[in-house]
Amino acid sequence: MFCGQCGRQLPEGITVCPSCSVASPSVSAPQIISNQNSLSIDPLTELTPYSGQDRVFPFFGHRINFTSGMDAYIHYRKAFKHAAKYMMQHVMRDWDMTVVDLDTYFTNFPVMYIHYRRFLIDAAIKIAVSYGIYDISRDELEEEMASDFSRCNELYDLLIEAFNATIELNQARKAHRASMLPGVIFGGGILGFVQAYALNVATDAIVSSSIRNANVSRAQRAELFARIDKNLLAKDVYYDFWCVHYSMTFRLHEKGINVWYPTEEGNVKALGLLTNLQDGLVPQDKIVPVLCQVLFARPMQKGCMDYIIQRFGYTQEVIQLMNYLGYEDEMGV
């Protein structure tokens, strides 16, 4: 049950909200949009199998060649980028409707985050299956994303640690005042992101009760909640969701599908070439050929398009290349 005024979860049978002090509040469980099974998911229609083709772009008297495998990777990168932005907007819409304080952040955010990311993960699995790859499971991809590509997970766990540290500090102060040994409630505090999500689905009342009854004051909860920068959170959600394409294209490449994937050797080469360009160490007549090498070694090399625009401006060739690589609205990840 939730307060109809401020949205805070209420203990059973309560008549006055402890958060906003509204008497006899109208209580109901807010419908989290992420529990719906159907969405208008137009950007996800891009997330379909793509075989790729050789591409050639004119570039100031030279040519930039992209193989069919690189073309497939660039396509998937852009498609997942568009879908990730769309799903991020859904997460933030749910946030505005259901997250009003630290308690609702802890209980609601993991649900909406994992729900909307799952659309992208399921799309990645379907693409893999279309290539005859059947041994990639949703759980495997979700675990990989949580461990390797989850900035939101890191923020959530940092706040969990701060919340639990506050519990311990308050318990220690209380014990000191009472001349007793400190005792830590709930086995040391509440759980982290993945565990909180699992418990939220299976036994929501346990998690909610643990958070609500924890020895953390309203002012302390407000201070912790204020640490969340909503704009930065939206960017982190976008980044996390977009990175599904890394896991998928790596698996396709690993299984022998004609999909290029960045290598450490290529990354080092691209960064070295670009650094020498930025430092003015490349002769004038070699600048364009070296830029072609950078883009072939790593088409999404951070800072490369910035350098090209700064040097040549927004010419037709530059704009065509930007649109193809997916840099029409930002400078990549």
NUDRENNU-475334 format. One record per atom (N, C-alpha, C): residue in three letters; x, y, z. Coordinates in steps of 0.1 Angstrom, whole numbers, padded with zeros to 4 digits, always signed. Layout:
ALAXYZ/...
END
This chain:
MET+0008-0012+0000/MET+0000+0000+0000/MET+0009+0012+0000/PHE+0004+0023-0007/PHE+0012+0035-0008/PHE+0004+0047-0005/CYS+0010+0058+0000/CYS+0003+0070+0003/CYS-0001+0077-0010/GLY-0014+0081-0010/GLY-0019+0088-0022/GLY-0014+0102-0024/GLN-0007+0107-0013/GLN-0002+0121-0014/GLN+0012+0121-0018/CYS+0021+0113-0012/CYS+0035+0114-0015/CYS+0041+0102-0021/GLY+0033+0091-0022/GLY+0038+0079-0028/GLY+0046+0069-0020/ARG+0049+0073-0007/ARG+0057+0064+0002/ARG+0049+0052+0005/GLN+0056+0040+0006/GLN+0050+0028+0010/GLN+0046+0028+0025/LEU+0034+0023+0028/LEU+0029+0024+0041/LEU+0028+0010+0048/PRO+0030+0010+0061/PRO+0028-0002+0069/PRO+0013-0006+0068/GLU+0011-0019+0070/GLU-0003-0024+0069/GLU-0011-0018+0080/GLY-0023-0013+0077/GLY-0033-0008+0087/GLY-0030+0006+0092/ILE-0020+0013+0086/ILE-0017+0027+0091/ILE-0028+0037+0086/THR-0031+0047+0094/THR-0041+0057+0091/THR-0035+0071+0088/VAL-0022+0073+0093/VAL-0015+0086+0090/VAL-0002+0083+0084/CYS+0001+0089+0072/CYS+0014+0086+0066/CYS+0025+0092+0074/PRO+0035+0084+0077/PRO+0047+0089+0085/PRO+0056+0099+0078/SER+0054+0100+0064/SER+0063+0108+0056/SER+0057+0122+0055/CYS+0044+0123+0051/CYS+0038+0136+0048/CYS+0028+0140+0058/SER+0025+0131+0068/SER+0015+0133+0079/SER+0001+0136+0074/VAL-0002+0130+0063/VAL-0016+0131+0058/VAL-0025+0121+0065/ALA-0036+0125+0071/ALA-0045+0116+0078/ALA-0053+0109+0068/SER-0056+0096+0071/SER-0064+0087+0063/SER-0061+0089+0048/PRO-0048+0086+0045/PRO-0044+0088+0031/PRO-0051+0078+0022/SER-0054+0083+0009/SER-0059+0073+0000/SER-0047+0064-0005/VAL-0048+0051-0002/VAL-0037+0043-0005/VAL-0040+0033-0016/SER-0030+0031-0024/SER-0031+0022-0035/SER-0017+0019-0040/ALA-0016+0007-0046/ALA-0002+0004-0052/ALA-0001+0010-0065/PRO+0009+0019-0067/PRO+0010+0026-0080/PRO+0014+0016-0091/GLN+0008+0017-0102/GLN+0011+0008-0113/GLN+0023+0012-0120/ILE+0033+0004-0119/ILE+0046+0007-0125/ILE+0045+0003-0140/ILE+0048+0012-0149/ILE+0045+0010-0163/ILE+0054-0002-0168/SER+0065-0004-0162/SER+0074-0015-0166/SER+0068-0029-0164/ASN+0057-0030-0157/ASN+0050-0043-0155/ASN+0041-0046-0167/GLN+0039-0036-0176/GLN+0031-0039-0188/GLN+0039-0048-0197/ASN+0031-0057-0204/ASN+0038-0066-0214/ASN+0039-0060-0228/SER+0031-0050-0231/SER+0031-0045-0245/SER+0036-0031-0245/LEU+0044-0027-0254/LEU+0049-0014-0256/LEU+0049-0010-0271/SER+0049+0002-0273/SER+0051+0007-0287/SER+0066+0008-0289/ILE+0072-0002-0295/ILE+0087-0003-0295/ILE+0092-0002-0310/ASP+0088+0009-0316/ASP+0093+0011-0330/ASP+0108+0010-0332/PRO+0116+0016-0323/PRO+0131+0015-0325/PRO+0135+0001-0325/LEU+0128-0008-0318/LEU+0133-0022-0317/LEU+0131-0029-0330/THR+0123-0024-0340/THR+0122-0030-0352/THR+0135-0030-0360/GLU+0144-0021-0356/GLU+0157-0021-0362/GLU+0166-0033-0358/LEU+0162-0039-0347/LEU+0170-0050-0341/LEU+0167-0063-0347/THR+0171-0064-0360/THR+0169-0076-0368/THR+0182-0081-0374/PRO+0183-0093-0378/PRO+0196-0098-0384/PRO+0200-0089-0396/TYR+0213-0087-0398/TYR+0218-0079-0409/TYR+0231-0085-0413/SER+0232-0088-0426/SER+0244-0095-0431/SER+0256-0086-0434/GLY+0253-0073-0437/GLY+0263-0063-0440/GLY+0268-0064-0455/GLN+0274-0053-0459/GLN+0280-0053-0473/GLN+0292-0044-0473/ASP+0301-0046-0482/ASP+0313-0037-0483/ASP+0308-0023-0486/ARG+0315-0013-0479/ARG+0311+0001-0481/ARG+0324+0009-0484/VAL+0322+0018-0493/VAL+0334+0027-0497/VAL+0329+0042-0496/PHE+0336+0050-0489/PHE+0333+0064-0487/PHE+0344+0073-0493/PRO+0341+0082-0501/PRO+0352+0092-0506/PRO+0356+0101-0494/PHE+0369+0104-0493/PHE+0373+0111-0482/PHE+0385+0120-0486/PHE+0382+0132-0491/PHE+0392+0142-0495/PHE+0403+0136-0504/GLY+0399+0130-0515/GLY+0408+0125-0525/GLY+0412+0110-0522/HIS+0408+0105-0511/HIS+0411+0091-0507/HIS+0398+0083-0505/ARG+0399+0071-0501/ARG+0387+0063-0499/ARG+0389+0056-0486/ILE+0377+0055-0479/ILE+0377+0047-0466/ILE+0369+0035-0469/ASN+0375+0023-0467/ASN+0368+0011-0470/ASN+0364+0004-0457/PHE+0351+0000-0457/PHE+0346-0008-0446/PHE+0341-0022-0451/THR+0346-0032-0445/THR+0342-0046-0450/THR+0328-0049-0446/SER+0322-0059-0451/SER+0308-0063-0448/SER+0307-0066-0433/GLY+0317-0072-0427/GLY+0317-0075-0413/GLY+0316-0062-0405/MET+0324-0052-0409/MET+0324-0039-0402/MET+0311-0032-0404/ASP+0306-0034-0415/ASP+0293-0027-0418/ASP+0282-0033-0409/ALA+0282-0047-0407/ALA+0273-0053-0398/ALA+0274-0048-0384/TYR+0287-0047-0379/TYR+0289-0042-0366/TYR+0284-0028-0364/ILE+0287-0019-0374/ILE+0282-0005-0373/ILE+0267-0004-0373/HIS+0261-0013-0381/HIS+0246-0013-0382/HIS+0240-0017-0368/TYR+0245-0028-0362/TYR+0240-0032-0349/TYR+0243-0021-0338/ARG+0254-0015-0339/ARG+0258-0004-0329/ARG+0248+0007-0330/LYS+0244+0011-0342/LYS+0234+0022-0344/LYS+0220+0018-0340/ALA+0217+0005-0343/ALA+0203+0001-0340/ALA+0201+0000-0325/PHE+0211-0006-0318/PHE+0210-0007-0304/PHE+0210+0007-0297/LYS+0218+0016-0303/LYS+0218+0029-0298/LYS+0204+0036-0298/HIS+0197+0035-0309/HIS+0184+0041-0310/HIS+0174+0034-0300/ALA+0175+0021-0299/ALA+0166+0014-0290/ALA+0169+0017-0276/ALA+0182+0018-0272/ALA+0186+0021-0259/ALA+0181+0035-0254/LYS+0182+0044-0263/LYS+0177+0058-0260/LYS+0162+0057-0258/TYR+0155+0050-0266/TYR+0140+0048-0264/TYR+0137+0042-0251/MET+0144+0031-0247/MET+0141+0024-0235/MET+0145+0033-0223/MET+0156+0040-0224/MET+0160+0049-0213/MET+0149+0059-0210/GLN+0142+0064-0221/GLN+0131+0074-0219/GLN+0120+0067-0211/HIS+0117+0054-0213/HIS+0107+0047-0206/HIS+0111+0045-0191/VAL+0124+0043-0189/VAL+0128+0041-0175/VAL+0126+0055-0167/MET+0130+0066-0174/MET+0129+0078-0167/MET+0114+0083-0165/ARG+0105+0078-0175/ARG+0091+0081-0173/ARG+0086+0073-0161/ASP+0090+0061-0159/ASP+0086+0053-0147/ASP+0092+0059-0135/TRP+0104+0064-0136/TRP+0110+0071-0124/TRP+0102+0083-0119/ASP+0097+0091-0129/ASP+0089+0103-0125/ASP+0076+0099-0118/MET+0071+0087-0122/MET+0058+0083-0116/MET+0059+0075-0103/THR+0071+0069-0101/THR+0071+0059-0089/THR+0082+0062-0080/VAL+0093+0069-0083/VAL+0104+0071-0074/VAL+0103+0085-0068/VAL+0100+0085-0055/VAL+0099+0098-0048/VAL+0109+0100-0037/ASP+0115+0089-0033/ASP+0125+0090-0022/ASP+0134+0078-0022/LEU+0143+0077-0013/LEU+0153+0066-0013/LEU+0146+0053-0012/ASP+0136+0051-0004/ASP+0129+0038-0003/ASP+0124+0033-0016/THR+0117+0042-0024/THR+0111+0038-0036/THR+0122+0036-0047/TYR+0133+0043-0045/TYR+0145+0041-0054/TYR+0150+0027-0053/PHE+0152+0023-0040/PHE+0157+0010-0037/PHE+0148-0001-0042/THR+0135+0000-0041/THR+0126-0010-0044/THR+0121-0010-0059/ASN+0119+0002-0065/ASN+0114+0003-0078/ASN+0124+0004-0089/PHE+0135+0010-0087/PHE+0144+0013-0098/PHE+0150+0000-0104/PRO+0154-0010-0096/PRO+0159-0023-0102/PRO+0149-0029-0111/VAL+0136-0029-0107/VAL+0126-0035-0115/VAL+0124-0029-0129/MET+0123-0016-0129/MET+0121-0009-0142/MET+0134-0010-0151/TYR+0146-0009-0144/TYR+0158-0010-0152/TYR+0160-0023-0158/ILE+0158-0034-0151/ILE+0160-0047-0157/ILE+0149-0051-0167/HIS+0137-0046-0164/HIS+0126-0049-0173/HIS+0129-0043-0187/TYR+0133-0030-0188/TYR+0135-0024-0201/TYR+0147-0028-0207/ARG+0158-0031-0200/ARG+0170-0037-0206/ARG+0167-0051-0212/ARG+0157-0058-0207/ARG+0154-0071-0211/ARG+0149-0071-0226/PHE+0142-0060-0230/PHE+0138-0059-0244/PHE+0150-0060-0253/LEU+0161-0053-0249/LEU+0173-0053-0258/LEU+0180-0067-0257/ILE+0180-0072-0245/ILE+0187-0086-0244/ILE+0179-0096-0252/ASP+0166-0096-0251/ASP+0158-0106-0258/ASP+0160-0104-0273/ALA+0161-0091-0278/ALA+0163-0089-0292/ALA+0177-0094-0296/ALA+0187-0093-0288/ALA+0200-0098-0291/ALA+0200-0113-0292/ILE+0193-0120-0283/ILE+0192-0134-0283/ILE+0185-0139-0296/LYS+0174-0132-0300/LYS+0167-0135-0313/LYS+0176-0134-0325/ILE+0185-0124-0325/ILE+0194-0122-0336/ILE+0204-0133-0336/ALA+0209-0137-0324/ALA+0219-0148-0324/ALA+0212-0161-0328/VAL+0200-0164-0324/VAL+0192-0176-0329/VAL+0191-0176-0344/SER+0188-0164-0350/SER+0187-0164-0364/SER+0199-0168-0372/TYR+0211-0168-0365/TYR+0223-0173-0371/TYR+0226-0187-0367/GLY+0216-0194-0360/GLY+0218-0207-0356/GLY+0226-0209-0343/ILE+0227-0198-0335/ILE+0234-0199-0323/ILE+0224-0200-0312/TYR+0223-0212-0305/TYR+0213-0215-0296/TYR+0217-0216-0281/ASP+0230-0214-0279/ASP+0235-0216-0265/ASP+0238-0203-0257/ILE+0231-0193-0261/ILE+0232-0180-0254/ILE+0219-0177-0247/SER+0219-0177-0234/SER+0207-0176-0226/SER+0205-0161-0221/ARG+0193-0158-0218/ARG+0190-0145-0212/ARG+0198-0143-0199/ASP+0197-0153-0191/ASP+0204-0152-0178/ASP+0219-0149-0180/GLU+0225-0156-0190/GLU+0239-0154-0192/GLU+0242-0140-0196/LEU+0234-0134-0206/LEU+0237-0121-0210/LEU+0234-0111-0199/GLU+0223-0113-0191/GLU+0220-0104-0180/GLU+0232-0104-0170/GLU+0237-0115-0167/GLU+0248-0116-0157/GLU+0261-0108-0163/GLU+0263-0110-0176/GLU+0274-0103-0182/GLU+0273-0088-0182/MET+0260-0084-0185/MET+0258-0069-0185/MET+0259-0064-0171/ALA+0254-0071-0161/ALA+0255-0066-0147/ALA+0270-0065-0142/SER+0278-0074-0147/SER+0292-0074-0142/SER+0301-0065-0150/ASP+0298-0063-0163/ASP+0308-0056-0172/ASP+0303-0042-0177/PHE+0289-0041-0178/PHE+0284-0029-0184/PHE+0272-0023-0176/SER+0274-0020-0163/SER+0263-0015-0155/SER+0268-0004-0146/ARG+0268+0008-0151/ARG+0271+0020-0143/ARG+0260+0022-0132/CYS+0247+0019-0136/CYS+0236+0021-0127/CYS+0238+0011-0115/ASN+0242-0001-0118/ASN+0245-0011-0107/ASN+0255-0005-0097/GLU+0266+0001-0103/GLU+0276+0006-0094/GLU+0270+0017-0085/LEU+0262+0026-0090/LEU+0256+0037-0082/LEU+0247+0031-0072/TYR+0239+0022-0076/TYR+0229+0015-0067/TYR+0237+0009-0055/ASP+0247+0001-0058/ASP+0255-0005-0047/ASP+0262+0004-0038/LEU+0267+0016-0044/LEU+0273+0026-0036/LEU+0263+0032-0025/LEU+0251+0034-0030/LEU+0241+0039-0021/LEU+0236+0029-0011/ILE+0236+0016-0015/ILE+0233+0005-0006/ILE+0244+0005+0005/GLU+0257+0006+0001/GLU+0268+0006+0011/GLU+0266+0018+0020/ALA+0263+0029+0015/ALA+0261+0041+0024/ALA+0250+0039+0033/PHE+0239+0033+0028/PHE+0227+0031+0037/PHE+0230+0021+0048/ASN+0237+0011+0044/ASN+0241+0001+0055/ASN+0251+0006+0065/ALA+0260+0015+0059/ALA+0270+0021+0069/ALA+0263+0030+0078/THR+0252+0037+0073/THR+0244+0046+0082/THR+0237+0037+0093/ILE+0232+0026+0089/ILE+0225+0017+0099/ILE+0235+0013+0110/GLU+0247+0009+0106/GLU+0257+0005+0115/GLU+0261+0017+0124/LEU+0263+0029+0118/LEU+0267+0040+0126/LEU+0256+0044+0136/ASN+0244+0043+0132/ASN+0233+0047+0141/ASN+0231+0036+0152/GLN+0233+0024+0148/GLN+0233+0013+0158/GLN+0244+0014+0168/ALA+0256+0018+0163/ALA+0267+0020+0173/ALA+0264+0031+0182/ARG+0259+0042+0177/ARG+0256+0054+0186/ARG+0245+0050+0196/LYS+0235+0043+0192/LYS+0225+0039+0201/LYS+0230+0029+0211/ALA+0239+0020+0207/ALA+0245+0011+0217/ALA+0254+0018+0227/HIS+0261+0028+0222/HIS+0270+0036+0230/HIS+0262+0043+0241/ARG+0251+0049+0236/ARG+0243+0057+0246/ARG+0237+0047+0257/ALA+0234+0035+0253/ALA+0228+0026+0262/ALA+0238+0017+0269/SER+0251+0020+0266/SER+0262+0012+0271/SER+0260-0003+0268/MET+0257-0005+0256/MET+0255-0019+0252/MET+0264-0022+0239/LEU+0266-0034+0236/LEU+0273-0038+0224/LEU+0264-0035+0212/PRO+0270-0030+0201/PRO+0262-0027+0189/PRO+0257-0040+0183/GLY+0245-0039+0178/GLY+0239-0050+0171/GLY+0234-0045+0157/VAL+0237-0052+0147/VAL+0234-0047+0133/VAL+0222-0055+0129/ILE+0211-0048+0125/ILE+0199-0054+0121/ILE+0199-0059+0107/PHE+0190-0068+0104/PHE+0189-0073+0090/PHE+0202-0079+0085/GLY+0209-0086+0094/GLY+0221-0092+0089/GLY+0232-0083+0083/GLY+0232-0071+0088/GLY+0242-0061+0083/GLY+0236-0051+0073/GLY+0223-0052+0070/GLY+0218-0042+0061/GLY+0210-0048+0050/ILE+0206-0040+0040/ILE+0198-0045+0029/ILE+0208-0049+0018/LEU+0202-0056+0008/LEU+0210-0062-0002/LEU+0213-0052-0014/GLY+0222-0057-0023/GLY+0226-0049-0034/GLY+0216-0050-0046/PHE+0220-0045-0058/PHE+0211-0043-0069/PHE+0205-0056-0074/VAL+0213-0066-0077/VAL+0207-0079-0083/VAL+0199-0086-0073/GLN+0204-0087-0060/GLN+0197-0094-0050/GLN+0184-0086-0047/ALA+0185-0073-0046/ALA+0173-0065-0043/ALA+0162-0068-0054/TYR+0166-0069-0067/TYR+0157-0071-0077/TYR+0150-0085-0076/ALA+0158-0095-0073/ALA+0153-0108-0072/ALA+0143-0109-0060/LEU+0147-0103-0049/LEU+0138-0103-0037/LEU+0125-0095-0040/ASN+0127-0084-0048/ASN+0115-0076-0051/ASN+0105-0083-0058/VAL+0109-0092-0067/VAL+0100-0100-0075/VAL+0094-0111-0067/ALA+0103-0118-0059/ALA+0098-0130-0052/ALA+0091-0126-0039/THR+0097-0117-0031/THR+0091-0114-0018/THR+0092-0099-0015/ASP+0084-0092-0022/ASP+0085-0077-0021/ASP+0083-0072-0007/ALA+0075-0079+0001/ALA+0072-0074+0014/ALA+0085-0074+0023/ILE+0093-0084+0021/ILE+0105-0086+0029/ILE+0115-0074+0026/VAL+0117-0071+0014/VAL+0126-0060+0010/VAL+0120-0047+0015/SER+0108-0044+0012/SER+0102-0032+0016/SER+0102-0030+0031/SER+0099-0041+0039/SER+0100-0040+0053/SER+0114-0037+0058/SER+0124-0044+0052/SER+0138-0042+0056/SER+0142-0027+0055/ILE+0138-0021+0043/ILE+0142-0007+0041/ILE+0134+0002+0050/ARG+0121+0000+0051/ARG+0113+0009+0059/ARG+0117+0009+0074/ASN+0120-0003+0079/ASN+0122-0004+0093/ASN+0137-0002+0097/ALA+0146+0000+0087/ALA+0160+0001+0090/ALA+0162+0014+0099/ASN+0172+0013+0107/ASN+0175+0024+0116/ASN+0183+0035+0109/VAL+0175+0042+0100/VAL+0180+0053+0092/VAL+0170+0064+0092/SER+0173+0076+0097/SER+0163+0086+0099/SER+0159+0092+0085/ARG+0147+0099+0086/ARG+0142+0105+0073/ARG+0152+0115+0067/ALA+0159+0123+0076/ALA+0169+0133+0071/ALA+0181+0125+0064/GLN+0185+0114+0070/GLN+0196+0107+0065/GLN+0192+0101+0051/ARG+0180+0096+0050/ARG+0175+0090+0038/ARG+0174+0101+0027/ALA+0170+0113+0031/ALA+0169+0124+0021/ALA+0183+0128+0016/GLU+0192+0128+0025/GLU+0206+0132+0021/GLU+0212+0121+0011/LEU+0209+0109+0014/LEU+0214+0098+0005/LEU+0207+0099-0009/PHE+0194+0102-0009/PHE+0186+0102-0021/PHE+0191+0115-0029/ALA+0195+0125-0022/ALA+0199+0137-0029/ALA+0212+0135-0037/ARG+0219+0125-0034/ARG+0232+0122-0041/ARG+0229+0117-0055/ILE+0217+0114-0059/ILE+0214+0109-0072/ILE+0212+0121-0081/ASP+0220+0122-0091/ASP+0218+0132-0102/ASP+0210+0125-0113/LYS+0198+0130-0114/LYS+0188+0124-0123/LYS+0193+0124-0138/ASN+0199+0135-0142/ASN+0204+0137-0156/ASN+0215+0127-0158/LEU+0224+0126-0148/LEU+0235+0116-0150/LEU+0230+0102-0150/LEU+0220+0099-0141/LEU+0214+0086-0141/LEU+0208+0082-0154/ALA+0201+0092-0161/ALA+0196+0089-0174/ALA+0207+0085-0184/LYS+0218+0092-0184/LYS+0229+0089-0193/LYS+0235+0075-0190/ASP+0235+0072-0177/ASP+0241+0059-0173/ASP+0231+0048-0178/VAL+0218+0050-0177/VAL+0209+0040-0182/VAL+0211+0038-0197/TYR+0212+0049-0204/TYR+0214+0049-0218/TYR+0226+0041-0222/TYR+0237+0044-0215/TYR+0250+0037-0217/TYR+0249+0022-0215/ASP+0243+0019-0203/ASP+0242+0005-0200/ASP+0233-0003-0210/PHE+0222+0003-0214/PHE+0214-0004-0224/PHE+0221-0005-0238/TRP+0227+0006-0241/TRP+0234+0006-0254/TRP+0245-0005-0255/CYS+0251-0008-0244/CYS+0262-0017-0244/CYS+0258-0032-0246/VAL+0245-0034-0247/VAL+0241-0048-0250/VAL+0247-0052-0264/HIS+0249-0042-0273/HIS+0254-0045-0286/HIS+0268-0050-0285/TYR+0276-0046-0275/TYR+0289-0052-0273/TYR+0289-0067-0270/SER+0280-0071-0261/SER+0279-0085-0258/SER+0274-0093-0270/MET+0264-0088-0277/MET+0259-0096-0288/MET+0269-0097-0299/THR+0275-0086-0304/THR+0284-0087-0315/THR+0297-0095-0312/PHE+0301-0095-0299/PHE+0312-0103-0295/PHE+0309-0118-0297/ARG+0297-0121-0292/ARG+0292-0135-0293/ARG+0291-0140-0308/LEU+0286-0131-0316/LEU+0285-0134-0331/LEU+0298-0136-0337/HIS+0307-0127-0334/HIS+0321-0127-0339/HIS+0328-0140-0335/GLU+0326-0143-0322/GLU+0333-0155-0316/GLU+0328-0168-0322/LYS+0315-0168-0327/LYS+0309-0180-0333/LYS+0312-0181-0348/GLY+0320-0172-0353/GLY+0324-0172-0367/GLY+0314-0165-0377/ILE+0304-0158-0371/ILE+0295-0150-0380/ILE+0303-0138-0385/ASN+0300-0134-0397/ASN+0307-0123-0404/ASN+0303-0109-0397/VAL+0307-0107-0385/VAL+0305-0095-0378/VAL+0318-0091-0372/TRP+0323-0079-0376/TRP+0336-0074-0370/TRP+0334-0071-0355/TYR+0345-0072-0348/TYR+0345-0068-0334/TYR+0358-0061-0331/PRO+0358-0050-0323/PRO+0371-0043-0320/PRO+0380-0052-0312/THR+0393-0052-0316/THR+0403-0059-0309/THR+0412-0050-0301/GLU+0419-0055-0292/GLU+0429-0047-0284/GLU+0439-0041-0293/GLU+0444-0050-0302/GLU+0455-0045-0311/GLU+0450-0033-0320/GLY+0437-0035-0325/GLY+0432-0024-0333/GLY+0429-0011-0325/ASN+0425-0013-0313/ASN+0422-0001-0304/ASN+0435+0006-0301/VAL+0446-0001-0298/VAL+0459+0005-0295/VAL+0464+0012-0308/LYS+0462+0006-0319/LYS+0467+0012-0332/LYS+0459+0025-0335/ALA+0446+0025-0333/ALA+0438+0036-0336/ALA+0441+0048-0327/LEU+0443+0045-0314/LEU+0446+0055-0304/LEU+0460+0061-0307/GLY+0469+0053-0310/GLY+0483+0058-0313/GLY+0483+0067-0325/LEU+0476+0063-0336/LEU+0476+0071-0348/LEU+0469+0085-0345/LEU+0457+0084-0338/LEU+0450+0096-0335/LEU+0458+0105-0326/THR+0465+0100-0316/THR+0473+0108-0307/THR+0484+0116-0315/ASN+0490+0109-0324/ASN+0501+0115-0332/ASN+0495+0126-0341/LEU+0483+0124-0346/LEU+0476+0134-0354/LEU+0473+0146-0345/GLN+0467+0144-0334/GLN+0464+0155-0325/GLN+0476+0163-0320/ASP+0488+0156-0319/ASP+0500+0162-0315/ASP+0507+0169-0326/GLY+0502+0168-0338/GLY+0508+0175-0349/GLY+0521+0168-0354/LEU+0522+0155-0352/LEU+0534+0148-0356/LEU+0533+0141-0370/VAL+0521+0142-0376/VAL+0519+0136-0389/VAL+0521+0147-0400/PRO+0529+0144-0410/PRO+0530+0154-0421/PRO+0517+0157-0428/GLN+0516+0169-0433/GLN+0503+0174-0439/GLN+0498+0165-0449/ASP+0507+0160-0458/ASP+0502+0151-0469/ASP+0498+0137-0465/LYS+0501+0134-0452/LYS+0498+0121-0447/LYS+0486+0121-0438/ILE+0480+0132-0435/ILE+0469+0133-0425/ILE+0457+0125-0429/VAL+0452+0127-0442/VAL+0440+0120-0446/VAL+0443+0105-0447/PRO+0454+0100-0452/PRO+0456+0085-0452/PRO+0457+0080-0438/VAL+0463+0087-0429/VAL+0463+0082-0415/VAL+0449+0082-0409/LEU+0441+0092-0412/LEU+0427+0092-0407/LEU+0420+0080-0412/CYS+0422+0076-0425/CYS+0416+0064-0430/CYS+0420+0052-0423/GLN+0433+0051-0419/GLN+0438+0040-0411/GLN+0431+0039-0397/VAL+0429+0051-0391/VAL+0423+0051-0378/VAL+0409+0046-0379/LEU+0401+0050-0388/LEU+0387+0046-0390/LEU+0386+0032-0393/PHE+0395+0027-0401/PHE+0395+0012-0404/PHE+0399+0004-0392/ALA+0408+0008-0384/ALA+0412+0001-0372/ALA+0401+0001-0362/ARG+0395+0012-0360/ARG+0384+0013-0350/ARG+0374+0025-0354/PRO+0364+0021-0361/PRO+0355+0032-0367/PRO+0349+0041-0356/MET+0348+0036-0344/MET+0341+0045-0334/MET+0352+0051-0324/GLN+0364+0052-0329/GLN+0375+0057-0320/GLN+0371+0071-0315/LYS+0370+0072-0302/LYS+0366+0084-0295/LYS+0376+0096-0298/GLY+0371+0107-0302/GLY+0379+0118-0305/GLY+0383+0120-0320/CYS+0381+0109-0328/CYS+0384+0109-0342/CYS+0375+0119-0350/MET+0362+0117-0348/MET+0353+0126-0355/MET+0355+0141-0351/ASP+0357+0143-0338/ASP+0360+0156-0333/ASP+0372+0162-0341/TYR+0382+0155-0343/TYR+0394+0159-0350/TYR+0391+0162-0365/ILE+0383+0153-0371/ILE+0379+0155-0385/ILE+0371+0168-0387/ILE+0361+0170-0378/ILE+0353+0182-0379/ILE+0361+0195-0377/GLN+0370+0194-0367/GLN+0378+0206-0364/GLN+0387+0210-0376/ARG+0392+0199-0382/ARG+0401+0202-0393/ARG+0395+0205-0407/PHE+0384+0198-0410/PHE+0378+0200-0423/PHE+0364+0206-0423/GLY+0358+0207-0411/GLY+0344+0213-0410/GLY+0334+0203-0414/TYR+0321+0208-0415/TYR+0310+0199-0419/TYR+0308+0199-0434/THR+0317+0193-0441/THR+0316+0191-0455/THR+0306+0180-0458/GLN+0302+0178-0471/GLN+0293+0168-0474/GLN+0299+0154-0471/GLU+0312+0152-0474/GLU+0319+0140-0471/GLU+0319+0137-0456/VAL+0321+0147-0448/VAL+0322+0145-0434/VAL+0308+0141-0428/ILE+0298+0148-0433/ILE+0284+0146-0428/ILE+0280+0132-0432/GLN+0283+0128-0445/GLN+0279+0114-0449/GLN+0286+0104-0440/LEU+0298+0106-0437/LEU+0306+0096-0428/LEU+0300+0096-0414/MET+0297+0108-0409/MET+0291+0109-0396/MET+0278+0101-0395/ASN+0269+0103-0405/ASN+0256+0097-0405/ASN+0258+0081-0406/TYR+0267+0077-0414/TYR+0269+0063-0415/TYR+0274+0057-0402/LEU+0283+0063-0395/LEU+0289+0058-0383/LEU+0280+0060-0371/GLY+0270+0068-0372/GLY+0261+0070-0361/GLY+0265+0081-0352/TYR+0273+0091-0357/TYR+0277+0102-0349/TYR+0269+0115-0353/GLU+0257+0113-0358/GLU+0249+0124-0362/GLU+0244+0132-0350/ASP+0243+0126-0339/ASP+0238+0133-0327/ASP+0248+0134-0315/GLU+0259+0126-0316/GLU+0268+0126-0305/GLU+0281+0119-0309/MET+0291+0120-0301/MET+0304+0115-0305/MET+0307+0101-0299/GLY+0298+0092-0300/GLY+0301+0078-0297/GLY+0304+0074-0283/VAL+0306+0062-0281/VAL+0310+0056-0268/VAL+0323+0048-0270/
END
